Amino acid sequence: MANFRYSLNSSTIKPTPILEKIRVAAEAGYAGIELWHADIDLHIEQGRAVEEIRRAVDDHGLEVPTTVMLKGWCESDESADVAGMADCRRRMEHAVVVGAKFAVAGPPHSGVDLDFAAERYGRLLEIGIEMGVRPAMEYLGFAQEVNSIADALRIMDGSGHSEATIVLDPFHDFRGGGGHDDVAKLRPEQIAVCHFDDAPASPPPQEQSDPDRVMPGDGVIELERFVGMLKQIGYSGFISLELFREDLWQQDPLEVAKKGLAAMHAICEG
């Protein structure tokens, strides 16, 4: 049996209020929950404190593997860079309060010079580590330049930082066309979290987007092979269900969370 831990990425039950998401994740049997900054910001806009979120996490015995996501850290325009980094600092402050070990750093979707991105990611890491949270490099299958494990690794390696980490995602491997083979190039400590999902046979991969994701085991991604590679390199961290389906958002969030955890167990513990 694998030593994975299981997390619910809160996008899977998106319309549910953040404190209820935390309760659902715990009741469904997860060990962790990934929190989105949009939900944290909404909680604050309602006149409530970020510390209340941390208390709910602690009271339910959960961990927060990551918060999602940091944007604006890779801007070449000076004014955009200043604004982007200010927002990253604000979000990382919240990540520290809710107890996240990592904060997901999403790449721009286009116009990215990987050497420039490496320098900026290194800067983001230094700031985050000083604050108490480690930004983790994410690749997106629908991004033009940063759409594979190999692209993320180039940015991580180019940063020259020993604390550089990656967010893995089989859907983005499938969508971007890079596949899973480069998992073998990673050390387990380089993986901040592994998102988990599947993809349908149609539309073609290059036409798919986040809402096309399906429950693990309901699609065509070779998830058993992907999980086998994680086991081979000795990864035993969080596997986190991340879906963006409106049909699931309309269902009972607890039932969706339970179904997702069972689907992950069936694949990862087989």
Summary of the structure (lengths in Angstrom):
residues: 270
radius of gyration: 17.4
end to end distance: 7.4
largest distance: 50.8
contacts: 962
relative contact order: 0.16
helix: 50%
strand: 16%
